[in-house]
Amino acid sequence: MSDQYGSDFITIVDEDGTEYELEVLYTLEYNGCSYLAVIPAGLEDDEDASVSVLKSVEENGEPLLVAIEDDEELEAVYELIMEQLYEEDEE
């Protein structure tokens, strides 16, 4: 993902109707699925943000972002995303 056009932001709504704005750090296609690495939007430079990895699925024809429940899947996707992000930082 390139910074050429700035950061990408998305807003998600949880089951309770609470909205969260997230900054998309990286998008990955892996094993036929799409994954997004995100952090909360609007953090100050001195705040540490933990990266969350969400999986894009379709339910009733609607796109949804869900947490990855399978530990092996999460670990594999997280490692691939981190490798790509570190490669981009080195360039």
C-alpha positions as protocol buffer text, in pm:
chain_id: "A"
residue {
  index: 1
  type: MET
  ca { x: 0 y: 0 z: 0 }
}
residue {
  index: 2
  type: SER
  ca { x: 140 y: 337 z: -94 }
}
residue {
  index: 3
  type: ASP
  ca { x: 126 y: 668 z: 93 }
}
residue {
  index: 4
  type: GLN
  ca { x: 104 y: 843 z: -243 }
}
residue {
  index: 5
  type: TYR
  ca { x: -254 y: 951 z: -184 }
}
residue {
  index: 6
  type: GLY
  ca { x: -252 y: 961 z: 196 }
}
residue {
  index: 7
  type: SER
  ca { x: -399 y: 723 z: 447 }
}
residue {
  index: 8
  type: ASP
  ca { x: -720 y: 526 z: 404 }
}
residue {
  index: 9
  type: PHE
  ca { x: -981 y: 548 z: 677 }
}
residue {
  index: 10
  type: ILE
  ca { x: -1291 y: 340 z: 736 }
}
residue {
  index: 11
  type: THR
  ca { x: -1573 y: 361 z: 985 }
}
residue {
  index: 12
  type: ILE
  ca { x: -1713 y: 43 z: 1133 }
}
residue {
  index: 13
  type: VAL
  ca { x: -2018 y: -5 z: 1355 }
}
residue {
  index: 14
  type: ASP
  ca { x: -2028 y: -273 z: 1623 }
}
residue {
  index: 15
  type: GLU
  ca { x: -2329 y: -478 z: 1733 }
}
residue {
  index: 16
  type: ASP
  ca { x: -2428 y: -205 z: 1982 }
}
residue {
  index: 17
  type: GLY
  ca { x: -2427 y: 68 z: 1718 }
}
residue {
  index: 18
  type: THR
  ca { x: -2101 y: 227 z: 1836 }
}
residue {
  index: 19
  type: GLU
  ca { x: -1895 y: 372 z: 1550 }
}
residue {
  index: 20
  type: TYR
  ca { x: -1517 y: 341 z: 1530 }
}
residue {
  index: 21
  type: GLU
  ca { x: -1292 y: 516 z: 1282 }
}
residue {
  index: 22
  type: LEU
  ca { x: -992 y: 309 z: 1178 }
}
residue {
  index: 23
  type: GLU
  ca { x: -686 y: 382 z: 971 }
}
residue {
  index: 24
  type: VAL
  ca { x: -611 y: 107 z: 720 }
}
residue {
  index: 25
  type: LEU
  ca { x: -238 y: 34 z: 726 }
}
residue {
  index: 26
  type: TYR
  ca { x: -236 y: -252 z: 479 }
}
residue {
  index: 27
  type: THR
  ca { x: -468 y: -473 z: 278 }
}
residue {
  index: 28
  type: LEU
  ca { x: -371 y: -832 z: 198 }
}
residue {
  index: 29
  type: GLU
  ca { x: -522 y: -1101 z: -25 }
}
residue {
  index: 30
  type: TYR
  ca { x: -439 y: -1445 z: 114 }
}
residue {
  index: 31
  type: ASN
  ca { x: -594 y: -1784 z: 36 }
}
residue {
  index: 32
  type: GLY
  ca { x: -883 y: -1620 z: -149 }
}
residue {
  index: 33
  type: CYS
  ca { x: -974 y: -1385 z: 138 }
}
residue {
  index: 34
  type: SER
  ca { x: -913 y: -1016 z: 205 }
}
residue {
  index: 35
  type: TYR
  ca { x: -757 y: -896 z: 530 }
}
residue {
  index: 36
  type: LEU
  ca { x: -701 y: -547 z: 665 }
}
residue {
  index: 37
  type: ALA
  ca { x: -441 y: -431 z: 917 }
}
residue {
  index: 38
  type: VAL
  ca { x: -594 y: -137 z: 1105 }
}
residue {
  index: 39
  type: ILE
  ca { x: -528 y: 94 z: 1399 }
}
residue {
  index: 40
  type: PRO
  ca { x: -762 y: 341 z: 1569 }
}
residue {
  index: 41
  type: ALA
  ca { x: -768 y: 671 z: 1378 }
}
residue {
  index: 42
  type: GLY
  ca { x: -657 y: 998 z: 1532 }
}
residue {
  index: 43
  type: LEU
  ca { x: -380 y: 875 z: 1758 }
}
residue {
  index: 44
  type: GLU
  ca { x: -110 y: 1119 z: 1858 }
}
residue {
  index: 45
  type: ASP
  ca { x: 248 y: 1045 z: 1750 }
}
residue {
  index: 46
  type: ASP
  ca { x: 350 y: 949 z: 2103 }
}
residue {
  index: 47
  type: GLU
  ca { x: 63 y: 702 z: 2149 }
}
residue {
  index: 48
  type: ASP
  ca { x: 134 y: 337 z: 2084 }
}
residue {
  index: 49
  type: ALA
  ca { x: -125 y: 167 z: 1868 }
}
residue {
  index: 50
  type: SER
  ca { x: -173 y: -203 z: 1855 }
}
residue {
  index: 51
  type: VAL
  ca { x: -244 y: -332 z: 1507 }
}
residue {
  index: 52
  type: SER
  ca { x: -565 y: -528 z: 1461 }
}
residue {
  index: 53
  type: VAL
  ca { x: -614 y: -766 z: 1171 }
}
residue {
  index: 54
  type: LEU
  ca { x: -969 y: -803 z: 1042 }
}
residue {
  index: 55
  type: LYS
  ca { x: -1104 y: -1041 z: 780 }
}
residue {
  index: 56
  type: SER
  ca { x: -1347 y: -924 z: 514 }
}
residue {
  index: 57
  type: VAL
  ca { x: -1641 y: -1163 z: 472 }
}
residue {
  index: 58
  type: GLU
  ca { x: -1978 y: -1140 z: 304 }
}
residue {
  index: 59
  type: GLU
  ca { x: -2294 y: -1212 z: 500 }
}
residue {
  index: 60
  type: ASN
  ca { x: -2638 y: -1182 z: 340 }
}
residue {
  index: 61
  type: GLY
  ca { x: -2477 y: -999 z: 49 }
}
residue {
  index: 62
  type: GLU
  ca { x: -2325 y: -737 z: 281 }
}
residue {
  index: 63
  type: PRO
  ca { x: -1949 y: -695 z: 333 }
}
residue {
  index: 64
  type: LEU
  ca { x: -1845 y: -732 z: 698 }
}
residue {
  index: 65
  type: LEU
  ca { x: -1515 y: -704 z: 883 }
}
residue {
  index: 66
  type: VAL
  ca { x: -1474 y: -971 z: 1148 }
}
residue {
  index: 67
  type: ALA
  ca { x: -1209 y: -1077 z: 1397 }
}
residue {
  index: 68
  type: ILE
  ca { x: -1009 y: -1383 z: 1296 }
}
residue {
  index: 69
  type: GLU
  ca { x: -1094 y: -1663 z: 1536 }
}
residue {
  index: 70
  type: ASP
  ca { x: -850 y: -1926 z: 1407 }
}
residue {
  index: 71
  type: ASP
  ca { x: -511 y: -1871 z: 1577 }
}
residue {
  index: 72
  type: GLU
  ca { x: -311 y: -2029 z: 1292 }
}
residue {
  index: 73
  type: GLU
  ca { x: -488 y: -1816 z: 1030 }
}
residue {
  index: 74
  type: LEU
  ca { x: -434 y: -1502 z: 1238 }
}
residue {
  index: 75
  type: GLU
  ca { x: -65 y: -1575 z: 1293 }
}
residue {
  index: 76
  type: ALA
  ca { x: -2 y: -1648 z: 923 }
}
residue {
  index: 77
  type: VAL
  ca { x: -182 y: -1334 z: 806 }
}
residue {
  index: 78
  type: TYR
  ca { x: -22 y: -1115 z: 1074 }
}
residue {
  index: 79
  type: GLU
  ca { x: 328 y: -1234 z: 979 }
}
residue {
  index: 80
  type: LEU
  ca { x: 267 y: -1167 z: 609 }
}
residue {
  index: 81
  type: ILE
  ca { x: 134 y: -819 z: 678 }
}
residue {
  index: 82
  type: MET
  ca { x: 423 y: -730 z: 909 }
}
residue {
  index: 83
  type: GLU
  ca { x: 676 y: -855 z: 652 }
}
residue {
  index: 84
  type: GLN
  ca { x: 519 y: -632 z: 387 }
}
residue {
  index: 85
  type: LEU
  ca { x: 501 y: -328 z: 614 }
}
residue {
  index: 86
  type: TYR
  ca { x: 867 y: -365 z: 717 }
}
residue {
  index: 87
  type: GLU
  ca { x: 972 y: -408 z: 353 }
}
residue {
  index: 88
  type: GLU
  ca { x: 792 y: -84 z: 262 }
}
residue {
  index: 89
  type: ASP
  ca { x: 960 y: 100 z: 554 }
}
residue {
  index: 90
  type: GLU
  ca { x: 1304 y: -10 z: 431 }
}
residue {
  index: 91
  type: GLU
  ca { x: 1245 y: 125 z: 79 }
}
